[in-house]
Amino acid sequence: MKNLEIKIFSLCVLLQEMLDETEGHTNFKHKVRYHVNSLQKELDKILDVEFEEDNVSLLISHATKSLEYVFDTMIEEEEDK
């Protein structure tokens, strides 16, 4: 898979953004945030590809839209059954 590190890093950032939008302070939210932050810090150490903030932001934006589309489509298909 091409640019696997960048894809994983982008998903970590996306998960952090989704956690920020989640209401409340649950134990689950705290644990997920801890593990995502840890993973992102470790990826920062080994990431061998340099990229600009704008590129990461654009990648995250595209990933978010794609995931939302897939989730919405799957939910609609389940509701139609």
Buried (B, 14 or more C-beta within 10 A) or exposed (E): EEEEBBEBBBBBBBBBEEBEEEEEEEEEBEEBBEEBBEBBEEBEEEBEEEEEEEEBEEBBEEBBEEEEEEEEEEEEEEEEE
